[in-house]
């Protein structure tokens, strides 16, 4: 099983926190930008900051939905 794309708390057998969806979002965006799931490979600084925050190892360290919305609004299109 590829555990790199699964929130660490789920790998450990802990009940998934709602931030598991934020983790998944970070991994999906990383994949869209790089073809892989390593957020450190994202070359766009603001997107890199966004996906690293989303894929923080600890569930409590991941941004809330309000924080995500504010961060996305700051990324130039």
C-alpha positions as CSV (number, residue, x, y, z in Angstrom):
1,X,0.0,0.0,0.0
2,X,1.3,3.5,-0.9
3,X,1.0,5.3,2.4
4,X,2.6,8.5,1.1
5,X,-0.8,9.8,-0.1
6,X,-2.7,8.8,3.0
7,X,-3.0,11.1,6.1
8,X,-0.5,9.8,8.7
9,X,-3.2,9.5,11.3
10,X,-5.1,7.0,9.1
11,X,-1.9,4.9,8.6
12,X,-1.6,4.8,12.4
13,X,-5.2,3.5,12.7
14,X,-6.6,6.7,14.3
15,X,-10.0,7.8,13.3
16,X,-9.8,10.3,10.5
17,X,-10.0,13.9,11.4
18,X,-11.9,16.3,9.0
19,X,-8.4,17.7,8.1
20,X,-7.8,14.4,6.3
21,X,-9.7,15.9,3.3
22,X,-7.3,18.9,3.5
23,X,-4.4,16.5,3.4
24,X,-5.9,14.8,0.3
25,X,-6.5,18.2,-1.4
26,X,-2.8,19.1,-0.9
27,X,-1.7,15.8,-2.4
28,X,-4.1,16.1,-5.4
29,X,-2.9,19.6,-6.1
30,X,0.7,18.5,-5.7
31,X,0.1,15.7,-8.2
32,X,-1.5,18.1,-10.7
33,X,1.5,20.4,-10.5
34,X,4.3,17.8,-10.4
35,X,3.0,14.4,-11.5
36,X,3.9,13.1,-8.0
37,X,2.9,13.5,-4.4
38,X,6.0,15.2,-2.8
39,X,5.0,18.8,-2.0
40,X,8.7,19.8,-1.9
41,X,8.8,19.3,-5.7
42,X,6.3,22.1,-6.3
43,X,8.3,24.9,-8.0
44,X,5.7,27.7,-7.6
45,X,6.4,29.3,-4.2
46,X,2.8,30.2,-3.2
47,X,1.5,26.8,-4.4
48,X,4.3,25.1,-2.6
49,X,3.5,26.9,0.7
50,X,-0.2,25.9,0.2
51,X,0.4,22.2,-0.5
52,X,3.0,21.9,2.3
53,X,0.5,23.4,4.8
54,X,-2.2,21.0,3.6
55,X,-0.1,18.0,3.9
56,X,1.3,18.7,7.4
57,X,1.9,15.4,9.2
58,X,-0.2,16.4,12.2
59,X,-3.9,16.9,11.6
60,X,-4.0,19.8,14.0
61,X,-1.3,21.6,12.0
62,X,-3.3,21.6,8.8
63,X,-5.2,24.8,7.8
64,X,-8.9,25.2,8.4
65,X,-11.2,25.7,5.5
66,X,-11.4,29.4,6.2
67,X,-7.6,29.6,6.2
68,X,-7.5,27.6,2.9
69,X,-9.9,30.0,1.3
70,X,-7.9,33.0,2.3
71,X,-4.6,31.5,1.1
72,X,-6.1,30.5,-2.2
73,X,-7.4,34.1,-2.7
74,X,-3.8,35.3,-2.3
75,X,-2.4,33.1,-5.1
76,X,-2.2,35.0,-8.4
77,X,-4.0,33.5,-11.3
